[in-house]
Amino acid sequence: MDWNRLLGLDPYGLDRQAKRDLFTQRMGELTAFHRAHCQPYGKLLDALGQGDALSSAPEETPMVPVSLFKEMTLRSVPEEEVFKTITSSGTTGQKVSRIDLDAATAANQQRVLSHIVSHFIGPKRIPFLVIDSPEVLRNRAMFSARGAGILGFSMFGSKTCYALNKDMELDVEGVLAFQEQYGNGPVLLFGFTYMIWQHFIRALEERGLQLSLSQGVLIHGGGWKKLQNQAVDRDTFRARVQKATGVKTVSDYYGMAEQTGCIYMECPMGHLHASIWSDVIVRRPEDYGVCQVGEPGVLEVLSLLPESYPGHAILTEDMGVLLGEDDCPCGRLGKYFAITGRVPKAEVRGCSDTYGG
């Protein structure tokens, strides 16, 4: 894979056929590599009756259920080459996924994340307000999905400040100081959806505080289930964010610890987009056949990046619907889709740590 060439392309600049050709080649390479270097993955393919002559068509690439990363170690590099380990979310006592990254995979994930987000907010580093506590980054060798998200987005910040203290309480003095110093220019706010709502927006409202960050951009992901339980929908969330902070540009994203870097950003039309480094297939729950545009099903996510673990084709526990391909009114090529919920009876899990606050 010529990463320098691929990273020089527009993140949303390949049409259906060009992207399919790219994924057909790369899925075959990754499946063969992981089969040879990850014994549990090889055994899984054998159990599925997948011989050596595998089709590399994206929709025929063997899928790994996301829950399998909680049950066993799936690693395709020697343990001594593990650069960092990402853990998924989970409540106390719950099993979590452990994703081992070598230096090359971690670097490619970071570069891809940079290209995707820069496409939406521009390449210039701007002041960065993290809607979280710095405590989440205590162990940099063993990141939670929350910590990995913060660290990944910090590359876009010229100055990083945290909105919450170690007790997950609003740092009023720190937030007001951030506004005083940077509020007249562009700023980036980042956090996980429920935590932004519970510990930032509601805390501002309860104190009667209204910030003035009119040139700010808020990027958030995960945690919608808790907000839905509180009867908070996307429109309500955006309206209350704007009223409390002055931020008018709010973008959701879809992502997971098992495919760090390849996030699916929300465009101004409200659609989630697959970049040239990732793809999404919607499958029928009854037979895992491929759904048509507009037909709801279970999401499978594909990524060109995972070389240290077999995470290139993952069957998620999320339901969604493909809205179209190459024809989003925002002008970006590729597939665009919406998340509609969780697979019935699937373990409740978001891309951020579950936080009971």
Wavefront OBJ file of the C-alpha trace (Angstrom):
o trace
v 0.000 0.000 0.000
v 1.507 3.313 -1.105
v 0.430 5.374 1.893
v 2.129 8.557 0.750
v 0.147 8.503 -2.489
v -3.109 7.560 -0.766
v -2.717 10.242 1.894
v -2.213 12.809 -0.819
v -5.736 12.238 -2.152
v -8.918 14.085 -1.249
v -10.501 12.136 1.671
v -13.790 12.075 -0.248
v -12.464 12.229 -3.806
v -12.846 8.658 -5.120
v -16.008 7.602 -6.913
v -17.665 4.222 -6.467
v -15.596 2.250 -8.997
v -12.236 3.742 -8.030
v -12.900 3.092 -4.356
v -14.152 -0.423 -5.009
v -10.957 -1.225 -6.937
v -8.879 0.073 -4.033
v -10.788 -1.929 -1.427
v -10.836 -5.103 -3.518
v -7.046 -5.074 -3.625
v -6.488 -4.081 -0.015
v -9.078 -6.374 1.613
v -7.461 -9.350 -0.075
v -4.011 -8.304 1.106
v -5.128 -7.804 4.694
v -7.127 -11.025 4.906
v -4.149 -13.052 3.650
v -1.735 -11.254 5.977
v -3.841 -11.684 9.105
v -4.597 -15.301 8.272
v -0.868 -15.995 8.188
v 0.028 -13.966 11.270
v -2.940 -14.246 13.656
v -3.671 -17.858 14.590
v -7.155 -17.259 16.101
v -8.191 -15.366 12.958
v -6.901 -18.195 10.776
v -8.885 -20.692 12.838
v -11.974 -18.526 12.493
v -11.649 -18.565 8.714
v -11.185 -22.330 8.770
v -14.274 -22.736 10.956
v -16.224 -20.625 8.478
v -15.086 -22.896 5.675
v -13.037 -20.139 4.083
v -10.261 -21.722 2.047
v -7.034 -20.067 0.949
v -8.575 -18.873 -2.328
v -10.681 -16.158 -0.753
v -12.582 -13.597 -2.750
v -11.303 -10.111 -2.019
v -14.507 -8.341 -3.038
v -15.331 -5.985 -0.138
v -18.770 -7.493 0.541
v -17.281 -11.020 0.554
v -14.397 -10.292 2.919
v -14.821 -12.429 6.086
v -16.287 -10.352 8.908
v -15.115 -10.433 12.518
v -17.953 -9.790 14.999
v -16.969 -6.805 17.121
v -17.693 -8.789 20.301
v -14.880 -11.205 19.452
v -12.316 -8.566 20.405
v -13.661 -8.841 23.953
v -13.304 -12.605 24.071
v -9.764 -13.163 22.793
v -6.520 -11.496 21.806
v -6.473 -10.875 18.078
v -2.989 -9.674 17.195
v -0.976 -10.076 13.994
v 2.383 -8.770 15.213
v 4.741 -10.070 17.926
v 3.840 -8.820 21.391
v 7.115 -6.917 21.665
v 6.093 -4.789 18.671
v 2.929 -3.512 20.375
v 3.226 0.271 20.575
v -0.016 0.957 22.432
v -3.257 -0.782 23.344
v -6.692 0.784 22.892
v -9.551 -0.432 25.082
v -13.204 -0.006 24.231
v -15.832 1.273 26.614
v -17.519 -0.835 29.237
v -19.148 -0.590 32.638
v -17.468 -1.986 35.725
v -17.033 -5.759 35.434
v -17.873 -5.744 31.744
v -15.459 -7.170 29.201
v -13.802 -4.645 26.929
v -12.079 -4.921 23.584
v -8.298 -4.695 23.574
v -6.810 -3.515 20.301
v -3.031 -3.873 19.990
v -1.365 -1.364 17.689
v 2.148 -1.429 16.330
v 3.886 1.854 15.557
v 3.045 1.755 11.838
v -0.681 1.120 12.338
v -0.910 3.779 15.052
v 0.874 6.301 12.824
v -1.397 5.594 9.851
v -4.489 5.944 12.044
v -3.264 9.317 13.248
v -2.481 10.519 9.723
v -5.874 9.439 8.404
v -7.705 11.082 11.305
v -5.771 14.272 10.571
v -6.767 14.247 6.903
v -10.450 13.536 7.630
v -10.932 16.190 10.307
v -8.826 18.805 8.483
v -11.184 18.396 5.533
v -13.977 19.738 7.760
v -12.243 22.316 9.972
v -9.180 23.289 7.922
v -5.482 22.513 8.447
v -4.678 25.345 10.857
v -4.238 24.449 14.522
v -6.614 26.404 16.749
v -7.282 26.646 20.520
v -8.774 23.379 21.760
v -11.306 22.965 24.575
v -11.691 19.340 25.692
v -15.035 18.596 27.330
v -13.511 16.057 29.678
v -11.064 15.687 32.541
v -7.282 15.399 32.040
v -7.415 12.387 34.345
v -8.560 10.202 31.437
v -5.044 10.342 29.951
v -3.253 8.992 33.011
v -1.965 5.802 31.353
v -0.747 6.621 27.850
v 0.250 3.035 27.089
v -3.281 1.724 27.750
v -5.762 4.175 26.280
v -9.478 3.979 26.654
v -11.501 4.976 23.614
v -12.153 8.243 25.416
v -8.470 8.933 25.942
v -7.595 7.908 22.405
v -10.214 10.307 21.047
v -8.883 13.195 23.095
v -5.285 12.496 22.138
v -6.197 12.086 18.465
v -8.088 15.368 18.263
v -5.447 17.229 20.265
v -3.301 17.376 17.113
v -5.679 20.063 15.853
v -5.178 22.235 18.927
v -2.648 25.030 19.302
v -3.448 25.268 23.008
v -5.328 22.552 24.923
v -7.587 23.299 27.881
v -9.920 20.969 29.798
v -13.444 22.013 30.720
v -13.798 19.535 33.595
v -11.692 18.914 36.687
v -10.586 15.569 38.086
v -13.988 15.121 39.759
v -15.808 15.598 36.420
v -17.131 18.959 37.567
v -17.191 22.061 35.380
v -14.038 24.134 35.783
v -15.841 27.471 35.584
v -12.716 29.555 36.099
v -10.781 27.627 33.443
v -13.596 27.769 30.876
v -14.117 31.502 31.373
v -10.368 32.077 31.051
v -10.394 30.106 27.771
v -13.245 32.259 26.492
v -11.525 35.465 27.556
v -8.325 34.543 25.750
v -9.653 32.823 22.614
v -13.382 33.579 22.324
v -13.002 36.165 19.557
v -11.498 33.669 17.102
v -11.959 30.117 15.842
v -11.792 27.388 18.486
v -12.345 23.634 18.495
v -14.429 21.894 21.142
v -14.374 18.103 21.414
v -15.967 15.511 23.652
v -18.313 12.560 23.898
v -21.957 13.385 23.436
v -23.416 12.379 26.798
v -20.562 13.951 28.735
v -20.911 17.232 26.840
v -24.602 17.260 27.685
v -24.410 16.127 31.289
v -21.230 17.770 32.533
v -20.879 20.838 30.310
v -24.135 22.113 28.792
v -26.351 21.331 31.775
v -23.689 22.605 34.166
v -23.518 25.908 32.286
v -27.311 26.155 32.287
v -27.588 25.405 35.996
v -25.129 28.213 36.731
v -26.852 30.622 34.387
v -23.693 30.969 32.298
v -23.737 31.660 28.563
v -20.426 31.498 26.739
v -19.605 33.448 23.592
v -17.721 31.124 21.247
v -19.483 32.073 18.028
v -16.590 30.989 15.798
v -16.273 27.641 17.539
v -16.722 24.174 16.068
v -17.945 21.330 18.290
v -17.132 17.755 17.241
v -18.727 15.013 19.311
v -19.429 11.281 19.125
v -20.993 8.378 20.996
v -23.398 8.280 23.889
v -26.710 9.006 22.150
v -28.557 6.238 23.960
v -28.321 7.991 27.329
v -29.539 11.238 25.799
v -32.441 9.486 24.081
v -33.407 8.052 27.460
v -33.658 11.666 28.620
v -35.757 12.591 25.560
v -32.908 14.642 24.085
v -32.782 14.403 20.306
v -30.190 15.859 17.911
v -32.093 19.081 17.296
v -32.518 19.684 21.018
v -28.847 18.940 21.630
v -27.700 21.385 18.952
v -30.087 24.117 20.066
v -29.013 23.903 23.702
v -25.324 23.785 22.712
v -25.734 26.951 20.665
v -27.651 28.749 23.411
v -25.148 27.808 26.135
v -21.934 28.352 24.175
v -22.682 30.402 21.066
v -21.261 27.563 18.927
v -23.224 27.260 15.670
v -21.239 24.491 13.930
v -21.873 21.125 15.601
v -20.729 17.888 13.919
v -21.367 14.365 15.121
v -19.166 11.454 14.101
v -19.359 7.669 14.200
v -16.350 5.606 15.196
v -15.107 2.826 17.422
v -12.006 1.681 19.286
v -11.759 -1.328 16.979
v -11.129 0.942 13.973
v -9.495 4.018 15.451
v -8.686 6.778 12.979
v -11.306 5.875 10.385
v -14.096 8.001 11.763
v -17.261 8.809 9.815
v -17.841 12.571 10.037
v -21.222 14.237 9.746
v -21.577 16.706 6.878
v -23.744 19.868 6.959
v -26.624 17.803 5.508
v -26.598 15.645 8.662
v -25.183 12.578 6.870
v -22.313 10.385 8.099
v -19.664 9.909 5.408
v -17.193 7.111 4.670
v -13.799 8.427 3.612
v -11.549 6.777 1.017
v -9.875 4.853 3.860
v -13.060 3.287 5.210
v -16.342 1.904 3.986
v -19.673 0.739 5.317
v -21.941 -2.135 4.254
v -25.460 -2.522 5.624
v -26.524 -6.163 6.034
v -29.850 -7.896 6.616
v -29.955 -9.395 10.130
v -31.604 -12.625 8.985
v -29.003 -13.717 6.418
v -26.350 -10.950 6.300
v -27.135 -10.250 2.678
v -26.295 -6.757 1.466
v -29.085 -4.205 1.928
v -30.103 -1.770 -0.748
v -30.121 2.013 -0.348
v -32.823 2.946 2.158
v -33.106 -0.581 3.608
v -32.187 -0.743 7.323
v -29.843 -3.402 8.639
v -26.717 -4.180 10.669
v -23.617 -2.129 9.937
v -20.362 -3.669 8.792
v -17.385 -1.316 8.729
v -14.281 -1.764 6.574
v -10.899 -0.108 6.970
v -7.689 -0.111 4.955
v -5.590 0.580 8.058
v -5.384 -2.355 10.515
v -2.100 -4.218 10.035
v -1.366 -5.167 13.638
v -4.735 -6.863 14.196
v -7.481 -8.337 11.964
v -9.881 -5.411 12.174
v -10.272 -4.615 8.500
v -13.844 -6.009 8.250
v -15.929 -5.789 11.427
v -19.596 -6.605 11.956
v -20.824 -4.063 14.492
v -23.738 -4.124 16.922
v -25.227 -0.990 15.393
v -28.193 -0.657 13.073
v -28.171 1.812 10.220
v -29.315 2.657 6.748
v -27.350 3.526 3.622
v -28.680 6.819 2.276
v -26.730 6.957 -0.967
v -23.347 6.951 -2.675
v -21.507 9.674 -4.608
v -24.563 11.946 -4.599
v -24.749 13.687 -1.215
v -25.776 17.339 -1.679
v -22.675 18.338 0.319
v -20.557 17.306 -2.678
v -18.476 14.585 -1.021
v -18.114 11.314 -2.913
v -18.510 7.921 -1.273
v -21.237 6.315 0.805
v -23.249 8.274 3.321
v -25.520 6.773 5.955
v -27.370 7.173 9.246
v -27.295 5.252 12.517
v -30.747 4.067 13.591
v -30.041 2.219 16.841
v -28.533 -0.900 18.365
v -28.950 -4.515 17.359
v -31.697 -5.943 19.610
v -30.277 -7.570 22.737
v -26.779 -6.378 21.857
v -24.687 -5.219 24.767
v -25.140 -1.488 25.173
v -21.829 0.086 24.260
v -20.791 3.357 22.711
v -17.446 4.527 21.419
v -16.775 6.423 24.628
v -16.337 5.063 28.102
v -19.654 4.466 29.817
v -19.797 7.048 32.566
v -22.442 6.886 35.238
v -22.656 10.466 36.387
l 1 2 3 4 5 6 7 8 9 10 11 12 13 14 15 16 17 18 19 20 21 22 23 24 25 26 27 28 29 30 31 32 33 34 35 36 37 38 39 40 41 42 43 44 45 46 47 48 49 50 51 52 53 54 55 56 57 58 59 60 61 62 63 64 65 66 67 68 69 70 71 72 73 74 75 76 77 78 79 80 81 82 83 84 85 86 87 88 89 90 91 92 93 94 95 96 97 98 99 100 101 102 103 104 105 106 107 108 109 110 111 112 113 114 115 116 117 118 119 120 121 122 123 124 125 126 127 128 129 130 131 132 133 134 135 136 137 138 139 140 141 142 143 144 145 146 147 148 149 150 151 152 153 154 155 156 157 158 159 160 161 162 163 164 165 166 167 168 169 170 171 172 173 174 175 176 177 178 179 180 181 182 183 184 185 186 187 188 189 190 191 192 193 194 195 196 197 198 199 200 201 202 203 204 205 206 207 208 209 210 211 212 213 214 215 216 217 218 219 220 221 222 223 224 225 226 227 228 229 230 231 232 233 234 235 236 237 238 239 240 241 242 243 244 245 246 247 248 249 250 251 252 253 254 255 256 257 258 259 260 261 262 263 264 265 266 267 268 269 270 271 272 273 274 275 276 277 278 279 280 281 282 283 284 285 286 287 288 289 290 291 292 293 294 295 296 297 298 299 300 301 302 303 304 305 306 307 308 309 310 311 312 313 314 315 316 317 318 319 320 321 322 323 324 325 326 327 328 329 330 331 332 333 334 335 336 337 338 339 340 341 342 343 344 345 346 347 348 349 350 351 352 353 354 355 356 357
